[in-house]
C-alpha cells in the first residue's frame, strides 16, 4: 500500500497525489466499485448506546474496547447518508487503524444501522450537535486520550461544520473529511442531473424504508409527514423540504441548505484538517469545491481530478488499492507524531 506525505505545518497546501487505478478512471466505477468488490461486514464490533440530552439514543460501535491512553488516539468515524459501521469504506478504515496505534469508534447517526431512533427527528447534513455531544462523553471517559475524527460524505459535511463552529474550542486534535457535499444547494442540483439521479433514487428509497420502520410506532407516525406521497421522494429537494427541514426545525429547504452547508465554516477551522475531494464527484458540483483562499491555515486541500464519491481506488481493476486507507492514517499519524 502506498503512503502519502503531507505538509502538516500551518501553510495551506493543495496536494494531488491520487491517481485512479487502471480500468477505474470512470467516476461511477470509482463510486460503486468497493460496494461490489468487498464483502461486508468483515469486522465485528461491540455496540454501546448513549442516551442523548433530548432522551433519544446514539449508537457507538467499537471493534475493541476503548481505553484511556495518550499514545493511542481515538478516531471517531462519521459515516455518510444511510451508511453505518457496515459500509465498506468504514470497514476498510477500521481494519487499517486497528493495525496501528489508533483506537476506533464509529458513531451511527440517529436511526441508522437498521434500528429506528426514538424521536420523530432523525439526522441531517448539518447535525453537528450529536457528534459534539458524543465527543464530550468520550472526553469524560478517556480524559488523557487525543480525539480525532474522519467524516465521509454527509458525515464529512457535519465534521467540517462542527470544526468551524467550535474553532479553537474544538475537542478534536485532527480531522479528515472525504467527499463532503460542502454546499447543499449546489449538491441537490448536481444529484438531479444525468446518472446521478440513479444514486439519488437509491438513497431516497433507503430513506423511505428507514422512515417506514420508524412509522411502525403510531406515536412517531403522527408526527411525521405521510410516506405515501410519491412527490416527496421524487428528489432530494422535495424530500428535504417535506421531511428534513420541518422535522429538524428549519423554515424550509432553502433555510436548511443554507444553515447546514459546511462551506461557510471552513475559514474558522482551527485544528489540522485534511479535506479530500475529487472534481468528478457525481454527488457534488465542482463549483462547491473551495479554493485555498476559502479555508483557514489549518485546512489542507487534497483535490484530485478523479476519484468519484468516496472512491479513490488506485492500483488496477484486477488489483485494486484503496488510497484513502493509506492517506487518512498517514495524515493522522503525522499529526499525532508532532
Residue, then its C-alpha position, 0 to 999 in steps of 0.5 A: x500500500x502506498x503512503x502519502x506525505x503531507x505538509x502538516x505545518x500551518x501553510x495551506x497546501x493543495x496536494x494531488x497525489x491520487x491517481x485512479x487505478x487502471x480500468x477505474x478512471x470512470x467516476x461511477x466505477x470509482x463510486x460503486x466499485x468497493x460496494x461490489x468488490x468487498x464483502x461486508x461486514x468483515x469486522x465485528x464490533x461491540x455496540x454501546x448506546x448513549x442516551x442523548x440530552x433530548x432522551x433519544x439514543x446514539x449508537x457507538x460501535x467499537x471493534x475493541x474496547x476503548x481505553x484511556x491512553x495518550x499514545x493511542x488516539x481515538x478516531x471517531x468515524x462519521x459515516x455518510x447518508x444511510x451508511x453505518x459501521x457496515x459500509x465498506x469504506x468504514x470497514x476498510x478504515x477500521x481494519x487499517x487503524x486497528x493495525x496501528x496505534x489508533x483506537x476506533x469508534x464509529x458513531x451511527x447517526x440517529x436511526x441508522x444501522x437498521x434500528x429506528x431512533x426514538x424521536x420523530x427527528x432523525x439526522x441531517x447534513x448539518x447535525x453537528x450537535x450529536x457528534x459534539x455531544x458524543x465527543x464530550x462523553x468520550x472526553x469524560x471517559x478517556x480524559x488523557x486520550x487525543x480525539x480525532x475524527x474522519x467524516x465521509x460524505x454527509x458525515x464529512x459535511x457535519x465534521x467540517x461544520x462542527x470544526x468551524x463552529x467550535x474553532x479553537x474550542x474544538x475537542x478534536x486534535x485532527x480531522x479528515x473529511x472525504x467527499x463532503x457535499x460542502x454546499x447543499x444547494x449546489x449538491x441537490x442540483x448536481x444529484x438531479x442531473x444525468x446518472x446521478x439521479x440513479x444514486x439519488x433514487x437509491x438513497x431516497x428509497x433507503x430513506x423511505x424504508x428507514x422512515x417506514x420502520x420508524x412509522x411502525x410506532x403510531x406515536x412517531x407516525x403522527x408526527x411525521x409527514x405521510x410516506x405515501x406521497x410519491x412527490x416527496x421522494x421524487x428528489x432530494x429537494x422535495x424530500x428535504x423540504x417535506x421531511x428534513x427541514x420541518x422535522x429538524x426545525x428549519x423554515x424550509x429547504x432553502x433555510x436548511x441548505x443554507x444553515x447546514x452547508x459546511x462551506x461557510x465554516x471552513x475559514x474558522x477551522x482551527x485544528x489540522x484538517x485534511x479535506x479530500x475531494x475529487x472534481x468528478x464527484x457525481x454527488x457534488x458540483x465542482x463549483x462547491x469545491x473551495x479554493x485555498x483562499x476559502x479555508x483557514x491555515x489549518x485546512x489542507x486541500x487534497x483535490x484530485x481530478x478523479x476519484x468519484x464519491x468516496x472512491x479513490x481506488x488506485x492500483x488496477x481493476x484486477x488489483x485494486x488499492x484503496x488510497x484513502x486507507x493509506x492517506x487518512x492514517x498517514x495524515x493522522x499519524x503525522x499529526x499525532x507524531x508532532 
